[in-house]
Amino acid sequence: MLGLEYMYMDALAPQWQLGKYLINTTQGALGRTLKQLYDTYESKRNTIAYAIYNDEIPESDSRGWKSGHTKGFLLLDKSQGFWVIHSVPLFPPIPEEGYGYPATGESFGQTAICITFKYDQFTEIDQQMLSYNPGIYSCSIPNIFQADLPNLQKLCAKSRLPVVPLRHLTKLRSARGETFLHFAKSHSFIDDIYVAWIAQELKTDLLAESWQRSGQKLYSNCSLDYHVYNINLIGMPLNSTFHSINDHSKWAVSRKYKDQWTCIGDLNRAAEQAWRSVYPGLVASILYLRRYKEQ
Protein backbone atom coordinates (compact mmCIF):
# COMPACT_ATOMS: atom_id res chain seq x y z
CA MET A 1 0.00 0.00 0.00
CA LEU A 2 3.03 2.27 0.23
CA GLY A 3 2.52 5.30 -2.01
CA LEU A 4 -1.24 4.90 -2.40
CA GLU A 5 -2.49 6.42 0.83
CA TYR A 6 -3.22 10.15 0.95
CA MET A 7 -4.20 12.95 3.31
CA TYR A 8 -7.40 14.83 2.54
CA MET A 9 -8.95 18.18 3.44
CA ASP A 10 -11.95 20.19 2.21
CA ALA A 11 -14.00 23.22 3.19
CA LEU A 12 -16.32 21.15 5.37
CA ALA A 13 -13.51 19.19 7.02
CA PRO A 14 -10.67 21.75 7.32
CA GLN A 15 -8.23 19.44 9.11
CA TRP A 16 -5.97 16.87 7.48
CA GLN A 17 -7.38 13.37 7.65
CA LEU A 18 -6.32 10.06 6.17
CA GLY A 19 -8.33 9.15 3.08
CA LYS A 20 -10.69 6.22 3.61
CA TYR A 21 -9.70 4.64 0.30
CA LEU A 22 -6.47 4.22 -1.63
CA ILE A 23 -5.80 6.84 -4.27
CA ASN A 24 -5.86 4.28 -7.09
CA THR A 25 -9.49 3.32 -6.39
CA THR A 26 -12.62 4.86 -7.88
CA GLN A 27 -13.99 5.44 -4.36
CA GLY A 28 -11.26 7.95 -3.46
CA ALA A 29 -11.45 11.73 -3.88
CA LEU A 30 -9.72 11.79 -7.29
CA GLY A 31 -11.51 8.70 -8.56
CA ARG A 32 -14.95 10.03 -7.67
CA THR A 33 -14.22 13.45 -9.13
CA LEU A 34 -12.95 11.99 -12.42
CA LYS A 35 -15.97 9.69 -12.66
CA GLN A 36 -18.07 12.73 -13.54
CA LEU A 37 -15.73 13.55 -16.43
CA TYR A 38 -15.63 9.97 -17.68
CA ASP A 39 -19.41 9.70 -17.46
CA THR A 40 -19.66 12.86 -19.55
CA TYR A 41 -17.41 11.32 -22.21
CA GLU A 42 -19.55 8.18 -22.38
CA SER A 43 -22.80 10.15 -22.62
CA LYS A 44 -21.44 12.27 -25.52
CA ARG A 45 -23.58 15.19 -24.32
CA ASN A 46 -22.96 18.43 -26.21
CA THR A 47 -23.92 20.61 -23.23
CA ILE A 48 -20.85 19.75 -21.15
CA ALA A 49 -17.22 20.69 -21.77
CA TYR A 50 -14.08 19.03 -20.44
CA ALA A 51 -10.34 19.13 -20.94
CA ILE A 52 -7.49 16.98 -19.59
CA TYR A 53 -3.89 18.13 -19.85
CA ASN A 54 -0.42 17.12 -18.67
CA ASP A 55 3.13 17.86 -19.79
CA GLU A 56 3.77 14.11 -19.46
CA ILE A 57 1.09 12.37 -21.48
CA PRO A 58 -0.26 8.89 -20.65
CA GLU A 59 0.34 6.20 -23.28
CA SER A 60 2.94 8.32 -25.04
CA ASP A 61 6.73 8.22 -25.33
CA SER A 62 6.93 11.97 -25.85
CA ARG A 63 6.74 14.88 -23.45
CA GLY A 64 4.95 18.13 -24.13
CA TRP A 65 8.04 20.35 -24.04
CA LYS A 66 6.38 22.89 -26.35
CA SER A 67 3.44 23.32 -23.99
CA GLY A 68 3.29 24.53 -20.41
CA HIS A 69 4.58 22.56 -17.44
CA THR A 70 0.98 22.05 -16.39
CA LYS A 71 -1.12 19.19 -15.05
CA GLY A 72 -4.86 19.26 -14.52
CA PHE A 73 -8.38 18.73 -15.79
CA LEU A 74 -11.67 20.61 -15.80
CA LEU A 75 -15.35 19.86 -16.39
CA LEU A 76 -18.22 22.33 -16.71
CA ASP A 77 -21.68 23.03 -18.03
CA LYS A 78 -23.48 26.35 -18.44
CA SER A 79 -24.19 26.45 -14.71
CA GLN A 80 -20.90 25.55 -12.98
CA GLY A 81 -17.93 23.24 -13.07
CA PHE A 82 -14.73 22.26 -11.31
CA TRP A 83 -11.02 22.60 -12.00
CA VAL A 84 -8.35 20.26 -10.62
CA ILE A 85 -4.66 21.22 -10.53
CA HIS A 86 -2.26 18.42 -9.59
CA SER A 87 1.38 17.31 -9.82
CA VAL A 88 1.02 13.67 -10.95
CA PRO A 89 2.85 12.72 -14.19
CA LEU A 90 0.99 10.59 -16.76
CA PHE A 91 -2.36 11.26 -15.06
CA PRO A 92 -5.26 10.90 -15.49
CA PRO A 93 -5.94 8.16 -18.05
CA ILE A 94 -7.95 9.03 -21.13
CA PRO A 95 -11.70 8.49 -20.63
CA GLU A 96 -11.74 5.44 -22.90
CA GLU A 97 -9.57 3.59 -20.40
CA GLY A 98 -11.39 4.51 -17.20
CA TYR A 99 -9.82 5.50 -13.91
CA GLY A 100 -6.34 4.43 -12.89
CA TYR A 101 -3.41 5.85 -10.98
CA PRO A 102 0.09 5.62 -12.47
CA ALA A 103 3.08 4.03 -10.77
CA THR A 104 4.91 7.33 -11.43
CA GLY A 105 2.67 8.93 -8.79
CA GLU A 106 3.38 6.39 -6.06
CA SER A 107 7.06 6.85 -5.24
CA PHE A 108 7.05 10.56 -4.39
CA GLY A 109 4.76 13.06 -2.67
CA GLN A 110 2.07 14.66 -4.87
CA THR A 111 -0.59 17.35 -4.48
CA ALA A 112 -4.00 18.04 -5.98
CA ILE A 113 -6.48 20.84 -5.40
CA CYS A 114 -10.02 20.96 -6.76
CA ILE A 115 -12.13 24.13 -6.86
CA THR A 116 -15.76 24.46 -7.94
CA PHE A 117 -16.63 27.63 -9.91
CA LYS A 118 -19.82 29.12 -11.27
CA TYR A 119 -19.88 29.28 -15.06
CA ASP A 120 -18.97 32.97 -15.38
CA GLN A 121 -15.55 32.31 -13.81
CA PHE A 122 -14.56 29.99 -16.64
CA THR A 123 -14.35 32.94 -19.03
CA GLU A 124 -11.46 34.17 -16.86
CA ILE A 125 -9.96 30.69 -16.70
CA ASP A 126 -10.16 30.51 -20.49
CA GLN A 127 -7.95 33.61 -20.75
CA GLN A 128 -5.45 32.13 -18.32
CA MET A 129 -5.28 28.95 -20.40
CA LEU A 130 -4.01 31.03 -23.29
CA SER A 131 -1.06 32.25 -21.21
CA TYR A 132 0.25 28.89 -20.13
CA ASN A 133 -0.73 26.73 -23.11
CA PRO A 134 -1.49 23.38 -21.43
CA GLY A 135 -0.72 20.12 -23.22
CA ILE A 136 -4.32 18.96 -23.72
CA TYR A 137 -4.58 15.29 -24.72
CA SER A 138 -8.31 14.65 -24.27
CA CYS A 139 -11.08 17.23 -24.55
CA SER A 140 -14.49 18.26 -25.79
CA ILE A 141 -15.51 21.92 -26.02
CA PRO A 142 -18.86 21.97 -27.84
CA ASN A 143 -19.85 24.95 -29.98
CA ILE A 144 -22.27 26.30 -27.38
CA PHE A 145 -19.17 27.36 -25.41
CA GLN A 146 -17.41 29.06 -28.30
CA ALA A 147 -18.35 32.62 -27.35
CA ASP A 148 -17.21 32.24 -23.74
CA LEU A 149 -14.31 29.76 -24.09
CA PRO A 150 -12.63 30.56 -27.41
CA ASN A 151 -9.11 29.77 -26.20
CA LEU A 152 -10.03 26.42 -24.71
CA GLN A 153 -11.77 25.51 -27.94
CA LYS A 154 -8.69 26.45 -29.97
CA LEU A 155 -6.40 24.53 -27.60
CA CYS A 156 -8.68 21.52 -27.84
CA ALA A 157 -8.68 21.67 -31.65
CA LYS A 158 -4.94 22.46 -31.71
CA SER A 159 -5.72 25.54 -33.79
CA ARG A 160 -3.54 28.59 -34.10
CA LEU A 161 -3.64 30.67 -30.92
CA PRO A 162 -3.89 34.45 -30.51
CA VAL A 163 -0.95 36.46 -29.22
CA VAL A 164 0.00 35.22 -25.77
CA PRO A 165 0.39 37.78 -22.94
CA LEU A 166 3.69 37.65 -21.08
CA ARG A 167 1.91 37.04 -17.80
CA HIS A 168 -1.59 37.46 -16.48
CA LEU A 169 -2.99 37.77 -12.98
CA THR A 170 -6.69 37.42 -12.32
CA LYS A 171 -9.00 37.07 -9.34
CA LEU A 172 -11.36 34.09 -9.24
CA ARG A 173 -14.24 33.40 -6.88
CA SER A 174 -15.25 29.85 -6.05
CA ALA A 175 -18.86 28.72 -5.93
CA ARG A 176 -18.67 28.92 -2.11
CA GLY A 177 -17.43 32.53 -2.27
CA GLU A 178 -13.71 32.05 -1.51
CA THR A 179 -11.42 34.40 -3.41
CA PHE A 180 -8.41 33.04 -5.29
CA LEU A 181 -5.58 34.80 -7.09
CA HIS A 182 -4.50 33.06 -10.25
CA PHE A 183 -1.03 33.63 -11.70
CA ALA A 184 -0.31 32.44 -15.24
CA LYS A 185 2.91 33.06 -17.12
CA SER A 186 3.86 32.29 -20.70
CA HIS A 187 7.15 30.80 -21.87
CA SER A 188 8.30 34.37 -22.65
CA PHE A 189 8.41 35.25 -18.94
CA ILE A 190 11.90 33.83 -18.32
CA ASP A 191 12.38 34.08 -14.59
CA ASP A 192 11.67 32.31 -11.31
CA ILE A 193 7.95 32.97 -10.97
CA TYR A 194 8.00 32.54 -7.18
CA VAL A 195 10.76 35.11 -6.58
CA ALA A 196 10.25 37.56 -9.43
CA TRP A 197 6.48 37.77 -9.33
CA ILE A 198 4.43 35.91 -6.72
CA ALA A 199 6.29 36.86 -3.52
CA GLN A 200 6.62 40.50 -4.65
CA GLU A 201 2.94 40.69 -5.69
CA LEU A 202 1.74 39.23 -2.39
CA LYS A 203 4.29 41.20 -0.37
CA THR A 204 5.21 38.19 1.70
CA ASP A 205 8.16 35.84 2.16
CA LEU A 206 7.39 32.35 0.85
CA LEU A 207 8.44 28.85 1.88
CA ALA A 208 8.49 26.87 -1.37
CA GLU A 209 8.48 23.14 -2.05
CA SER A 210 8.99 21.56 -5.49
CA TRP A 211 10.80 18.79 -7.34
CA GLN A 212 14.58 19.08 -6.89
CA ARG A 213 15.85 15.84 -8.43
CA SER A 214 16.48 17.02 -11.98
CA GLY A 215 18.05 20.05 -13.64
CA GLN A 216 19.73 22.97 -11.92
CA LYS A 217 18.37 23.57 -8.45
CA LEU A 218 17.33 27.10 -7.54
CA TYR A 219 18.51 27.95 -4.03
CA SER A 220 16.69 30.12 -1.52
CA ASN A 221 16.63 33.69 -2.83
CA CYS A 222 16.82 36.89 -0.77
CA SER A 223 17.76 39.32 -3.55
CA LEU A 224 14.46 41.22 -3.70
CA ASP A 225 12.24 42.82 -1.07
CA TYR A 226 10.38 39.59 -0.37
CA HIS A 227 12.28 36.33 -0.14
CA VAL A 228 11.67 32.72 -1.17
CA TYR A 229 13.12 29.89 0.92
CA ASN A 230 13.31 26.24 -0.10
CA ILE A 231 11.69 23.68 2.18
CA ASN A 232 13.93 20.74 3.07
CA LEU A 233 11.74 18.63 5.38
CA ILE A 234 7.98 18.12 5.38
CA GLY A 235 6.02 17.08 8.47
CA MET A 236 2.52 15.67 8.16
CA PRO A 237 -0.10 14.57 10.69
CA LEU A 238 0.15 11.02 12.05
CA ASN A 239 3.85 11.64 12.77
CA SER A 240 4.85 11.33 9.11
CA THR A 241 7.90 13.19 7.81
CA PHE A 242 9.90 13.06 4.59
CA HIS A 243 12.60 15.07 2.86
CA SER A 244 11.82 17.37 -0.06
CA ILE A 245 14.03 15.24 -2.32
CA ASN A 246 11.20 12.69 -2.16
CA ASP A 247 8.45 15.20 -2.95
CA HIS A 248 7.17 15.85 -6.48
CA SER A 249 4.45 18.29 -5.39
CA LYS A 250 4.69 22.03 -6.10
CA TRP A 251 3.45 24.39 -3.39
CA ALA A 252 4.34 27.34 -1.24
CA VAL A 253 3.08 28.98 1.96
CA SER A 254 3.70 32.38 3.46
CA ARG A 255 6.59 32.31 5.92
CA LYS A 256 4.57 34.33 8.42
CA TYR A 257 1.40 32.57 9.49
CA LYS A 258 -0.48 35.87 9.78
CA ASP A 259 -0.16 36.44 6.02
CA GLN A 260 -2.29 33.32 5.37
CA TRP A 261 -1.20 32.51 1.81
CA THR A 262 -1.11 29.01 0.35
CA CYS A 263 -0.06 28.30 -3.23
CA ILE A 264 -0.77 25.09 -5.12
CA GLY A 265 0.81 25.02 -8.58
CA ASP A 266 2.52 22.80 -11.13
CA LEU A 267 5.92 24.38 -11.85
CA ASN A 268 9.19 23.53 -10.11
CA ARG A 269 11.76 26.00 -8.81
CA ALA A 270 14.36 24.87 -11.34
CA ALA A 271 16.41 26.96 -13.74
CA GLU A 272 15.42 25.05 -16.88
CA GLN A 273 11.73 25.57 -16.09
CA ALA A 274 11.90 29.35 -16.00
CA TRP A 275 10.86 29.36 -19.66
CA ARG A 276 7.94 26.95 -19.15
CA SER A 277 4.48 28.45 -18.97
CA VAL A 278 2.64 27.64 -15.78
CA TYR A 279 -0.29 27.98 -13.41
CA PRO A 280 0.20 28.65 -9.73
CA GLY A 281 -3.00 29.41 -7.85
CA LEU A 282 -3.14 31.06 -4.48
CA VAL A 283 -5.93 31.25 -1.98
CA ALA A 284 -6.21 34.05 0.56
CA SER A 285 -6.56 31.66 3.47
CA ILE A 286 -5.36 28.15 4.17
CA LEU A 287 -8.24 26.31 2.54
CA TYR A 288 -8.39 23.29 0.24
CA LEU A 289 -11.52 22.31 -1.66
CA ARG A 290 -12.61 19.03 -3.23
CA ARG A 291 -15.41 18.55 -5.69
CA TYR A 292 -16.63 15.65 -3.55
CA LYS A 293 -16.58 15.39 0.22
CA GLU A 294 -15.61 11.89 1.28
CA GLN A 295 -18.47 9.90 2.75
C-alpha positions in Angstrom: 0.0 0.0 0.0 3.0 2.3 0.2 2.5 5.3 -2.0 -1.2 4.9 -2.4 -2.5 6.4 0.8 -3.2 10.1 1.0 -4.2 12.9 3.3 -7.4 14.8 2.5 -9.0 18.2 3.4 -11.9 20.2 2.2 -14.0 23.2 3.2 -16.3 21.2 5.4 -13.5 19.2 7.0 -10.7 21.7 7.3 -8.2 19.4 9.1 -6.0 16.9 7.5 -7.4 13.4 7.6 -6.3 10.1 6.2 -8.3 9.1 3.1 -10.7 6.2 3.6 -9.7 4.6 0.3 -6.5 4.2 -1.6 -5.8 6.8 -4.3 -5.9 4.3 -7.1 -9.5 3.3 -6.4 -12.6 4.9 -7.9 -14.0 5.4 -4.4 -11.3 8.0 -3.5 -11.4 11.7 -3.9 -9.7 11.8 -7.3 -11.5 8.7 -8.6 -14.9 10.0 -7.7 -14.2 13.5 -9.1 -12.9 12.0 -12.4 -16.0 9.7 -12.7 -18.1 12.7 -13.5 -15.7 13.6 -16.4 -15.6 10.0 -17.7 -19.4 9.7 -17.5 -19.7 12.9 -19.5 -17.4 11.3 -22.2 -19.6 8.2 -22.4 -22.8 10.2 -22.6 -21.4 12.3 -25.5 -23.6 15.2 -24.3 -23.0 18.4 -26.2 -23.9 20.6 -23.2 -20.9 19.8 -21.1 -17.2 20.7 -21.8 -14.1 19.0 -20.4 -10.3 19.1 -20.9 -7.5 17.0 -19.6 -3.9 18.1 -19.8 -0.4 17.1 -18.7 3.1 17.9 -19.8 3.8 14.1 -19.5 1.1 12.4 -21.5 -0.3 8.9 -20.6 0.3 6.2 -23.3 2.9 8.3 -25.0 6.7 8.2 -25.3 6.9 12.0 -25.9 6.7 14.9 -23.4 4.9 18.1 -24.1 8.0 20.3 -24.0 6.4 22.9 -26.4 3.4 23.3 -24.0 3.3 24.5 -20.4 4.6 22.6 -17.4 1.0 22.1 -16.4 -1.1 19.2 -15.0 -4.9 19.3 -14.5 -8.4 18.7 -15.8 -11.7 20.6 -15.8 -15.3 19.9 -16.4 -18.2 22.3 -16.7 -21.7 23.0 -18.0 -23.5 26.3 -18.4 -24.2 26.4 -14.7 -20.9 25.5 -13.0 -17.9 23.2 -13.1 -14.7 22.3 -11.3 -11.0 22.6 -12.0 -8.3 20.3 -10.6 -4.7 21.2 -10.5 -2.3 18.4 -9.6 1.4 17.3 -9.8 1.0 13.7 -11.0 2.8 12.7 -14.2 1.0 10.6 -16.8 -2.4 11.3 -15.1 -5.3 10.9 -15.5 -5.9 8.2 -18.1 -7.9 9.0 -21.1 -11.7 8.5 -20.6 -11.7 5.4 -22.9 -9.6 3.6 -20.4 -11.4 4.5 -17.2 -9.8 5.5 -13.9 -6.3 4.4 -12.9 -3.4 5.8 -11.0 0.1 5.6 -12.5 3.1 4.0 -10.8 4.9 7.3 -11.4 2.7 8.9 -8.8 3.4 6.4 -6.1 7.1 6.9 -5.2 7.1 10.6 -4.4 4.8 13.1 -2.7 2.1 14.7 -4.9 -0.6 17.3 -4.5 -4.0 18.0 -6.0 -6.5 20.8 -5.4 -10.0 21.0 -6.8 -12.1 24.1 -6.9 -15.8 24.5 -7.9 -16.6 27.6 -9.9 -19.8 29.1 -11.3 -19.9 29.3 -15.1 -19.0 33.0 -15.4 -15.6 32.3 -13.8 -14.6 30.0 -16.6 -14.4 32.9 -19.0 -11.5 34.2 -16.9 -10.0 30.7 -16.7 -10.2 30.5 -20.5 -7.9 33.6 -20.7 -5.4 32.1 -18.3 -5.3 29.0 -20.4 -4.0 31.0 -23.3 -1.1 32.2 -21.2 0.3 28.9 -20.1 -0.7 26.7 -23.1 -1.5 23.4 -21.4 -0.7 20.1 -23.2 -4.3 19.0 -23.7 -4.6 15.3 -24.7 -8.3 14.7 -24.3 -11.1 17.2 -24.5 -14.5 18.3 -25.8 -15.5 21.9 -26.0 -18.9 22.0 -27.8 -19.8 24.9 -30.0 -22.3 26.3 -27.4 -19.2 27.4 -25.4 -17.4 29.1 -28.3 -18.3 32.6 -27.4 -17.2 32.2 -23.7 -14.3 29.8 -24.1 -12.6 30.6 -27.4 -9.1 29.8 -26.2 -10.0 26.4 -24.7 -11.8 25.5 -27.9 -8.7 26.4 -30.0 -6.4 24.5 -27.6 -8.7 21.5 -27.8 -8.7 21.7 -31.6 -4.9 22.5 -31.7 -5.7 25.5 -33.8 -3.5 28.6 -34.1 -3.6 30.7 -30.9 -3.9 34.4 -30.5 -0.9 36.5 -29.2 0.0 35.2 -25.8 0.4 37.8 -22.9 3.7 37.7 -21.1 1.9 37.0 -17.8 -1.6 37.5 -16.5 -3.0 37.8 -13.0 -6.7 37.4 -12.3 -9.0 37.1 -9.3 -11.4 34.1 -9.2 -14.2 33.4 -6.9 -15.2 29.8 -6.0 -18.9 28.7 -5.9 -18.7 28.9 -2.1 -17.4 32.5 -2.3 -13.7 32.1 -1.5 -11.4 34.4 -3.4 -8.4 33.0 -5.3 -5.6 34.8 -7.1 -4.5 33.1 -10.2 -1.0 33.6 -11.7 -0.3 32.4 -15.2 2.9 33.1 -17.1 3.9 32.3 -20.7 7.1 30.8 -21.9 8.3 34.4 -22.7 8.4 35.2 -18.9 11.9 33.8 -18.3 12.4 34.1 -14.6 11.7 32.3 -11.3 7.9 33.0 -11.0 8.0 32.5 -7.2 10.8 35.1 -6.6 10.3 37.6 -9.4 6.5 37.8 -9.3 4.4 35.9 -6.7 6.3 36.9 -3.5 6.6 40.5 -4.7 2.9 40.7 -5.7 1.7 39.2 -2.4 4.3 41.2 -0.4 5.2 38.2 1.7 8.2 35.8 2.2 7.4 32.4 0.8 8.4 28.9 1.9 8.5 26.9 -1.4 8.5 23.1 -2.1 9.0 21.6 -5.5 10.8 18.8 -7.3 14.6 19.1 -6.9 15.8 15.8 -8.4 16.5 17.0 -12.0 18.1 20.0 -13.6 19.7 23.0 -11.9 18.4 23.6 -8.4 17.3 27.1 -7.5 18.5 28.0 -4.0 16.7 30.1 -1.5 16.6 33.7 -2.8 16.8 36.9 -0.8 17.8 39.3 -3.5 14.5 41.2 -3.7 12.2 42.8 -1.1 10.4 39.6 -0.4 12.3 36.3 -0.1 11.7 32.7 -1.2 13.1 29.9 0.9 13.3 26.2 -0.1 11.7 23.7 2.2 13.9 20.7 3.1 11.7 18.6 5.4 8.0 18.1 5.4 6.0 17.1 8.5 2.5 15.7 8.2 -0.1 14.6 10.7 0.2 11.0 12.0 3.9 11.6 12.8 4.8 11.3 9.1 7.9 13.2 7.8 9.9 13.1 4.6 12.6 15.1 2.9 11.8 17.4 -0.1 14.0 15.2 -2.3 11.2 12.7 -2.2 8.4 15.2 -3.0 7.2 15.8 -6.5 4.5 18.3 -5.4 4.7 22.0 -6.1 3.4 24.4 -3.4 4.3 27.3 -1.2 3.1 29.0 2.0 3.7 32.4 3.5 6.6 32.3 5.9 4.6 34.3 8.4 1.4 32.6 9.5 -0.5 35.9 9.8 -0.2 36.4 6.0 -2.3 33.3 5.4 -1.2 32.5 1.8 -1.1 29.0 0.4 -0.1 28.3 -3.2 -0.8 25.1 -5.1 0.8 25.0 -8.6 2.5 22.8 -11.1 5.9 24.4 -11.8 9.2 23.5 -10.1 11.8 26.0 -8.8 14.4 24.9 -11.3 16.4 27.0 -13.7 15.4 25.0 -16.9 11.7 25.6 -16.1 11.9 29.4 -16.0 10.9 29.4 -19.7 7.9 27.0 -19.1 4.5 28.5 -19.0 2.6 27.6 -15.8 -0.3 28.0 -13.4 0.2 28.6 -9.7 -3.0 29.4 -7.9 -3.1 31.1 -4.5 -5.9 31.3 -2.0 -6.2 34.0 0.6 -6.6 31.7 3.5 -5.4 28.1 4.2 -8.2 26.3 2.5 -8.4 23.3 0.2 -11.5 22.3 -1.7 -12.6 19.0 -3.2 -15.4 18.5 -5.7 -16.6 15.7 -3.5 -16.6 15.4 0.2 -15.6 11.9 1.3 -18.5 9.9 2.7 
